[in-house]
Amino acid sequence: MSTAWDCMDTCKLTSEFKRRLGGGTPALHTTTDIDNRVEHIVEAIRAAIEQATPWVIPSPRVQPGWTAECQEAIHTTKTARKWWQRTRASWDWAEYRWVENNKAWKIKKATMAGFRNAVWELTEKPVGLWKMAK
């Protein structure tokens, strides 16, 4: 699961951060004091983000490259299969097989294009190559 950064409540984030941070700045005389204060600030930021940002539950259907054309091809295939099951005619079977093969071709083409697009986007930046290698 991931967070929905676009839906973050900034007012809630700010108030939660201020609440967790506390008032006043303590005296920072040693490196240990500084390290402790930085750790406290980081923890306050993490907690505020956790409170103010909702989680996104991705759909199991989400695939790179999935298009409305793919969805329409699935609908057409289901319709053709139902029609063949009602009639059991040989020409309806041939029509159903043609639609099924066409659906498979469209989905394969769309997902391949989505994968290629994702690889292209990753290779645009040098950091993306490392992400792809992992």
KARA-V507829 format. One record per residue. RES is the residue in one small letter. OMEGA is omega in degrees with one decimal (none if undefined). NEAR is the number of other ideal C-beta (glycine too) atoms within 8 Angstrom. Layout:
# KARA-V507829
res omega near
RES OMEGA NEAR
RES OMEGA NEAR
This chain:
# KARA-V507829
res omega near
m 179.7 5
s -178.4 6
t 178.0 9
a -175.7 10
w -179.5 6
d -176.7 4
c -177.6 7
m 177.4 12
d -173.9 8
t 177.8 7
c 178.4 6
k 178.5 9
l -178.5 14
t -178.3 9
s 179.1 8
e 178.2 12
f 179.3 11
k 179.8 7
r -178.2 7
r -177.7 10
l 179.8 8
g -178.8 5
g 174.0 2
g 177.5 4
t 179.3 3
p 178.6 6
a -178.9 4
l -176.0 8
h -176.5 4
t 178.0 6
t 177.2 5
t 176.9 6
d 179.6 11
i 179.8 9
d 179.0 8
n 180.0 8
r 178.6 10
v 178.8 8
e 177.8 8
h 179.1 9
i 179.5 9
v 178.4 8
e 177.7 9
a 178.5 11
i 180.0 9
r -179.4 8
a 179.5 10
a 178.0 13
i -179.7 11
e -180.0 7
q -170.8 9
a -175.1 11
t 179.9 13
p 177.5 7
w 176.2 8
v 176.0 8
i -177.0 5
p 177.7 7
s 178.1 5
p -179.8 4
r -174.8 5
v 177.0 6
q 175.7 7
p 177.3 8
g -180.0 11
w -175.3 11
t 176.0 7
a 177.6 5
e 176.9 8
c -180.0 11
q 178.9 9
e 178.0 8
a 177.3 13
i 178.7 9
h 179.1 8
t 179.7 10
t 178.5 12
k 179.0 8
t -179.9 8
a 179.1 13
r 178.6 10
k 179.3 8
w 178.5 11
w 179.3 13
q 177.3 7
r -172.7 6
t -175.5 7
r 178.8 7
a -176.9 7
s -179.7 5
w 175.0 6
d 175.0 12
w 179.2 10
a 177.9 8
e 179.0 11
y -179.9 13
r 178.8 8
w 179.9 8
v 178.9 12
e 178.7 11
n 178.2 8
n 177.3 9
k -179.8 12
a 179.6 8
w -178.9 8
k -179.5 11
i 179.0 10
k -179.4 8
k -177.7 8
a -179.3 13
t 176.3 12
m 178.2 9
a 177.4 9
g 178.3 12
f 179.4 10
r 178.3 8
n 178.6 10
a 178.3 9
v 179.0 9
w 179.3 8
e 179.1 8
l -176.4 11
t 177.5 9
e -178.4 6
k 178.9 7
p 178.8 5
v -178.8 6
g 178.4 11
l 179.0 10
w 177.6 8
k -179.7 8
m -179.4 9
a 178.3 5
k none 4
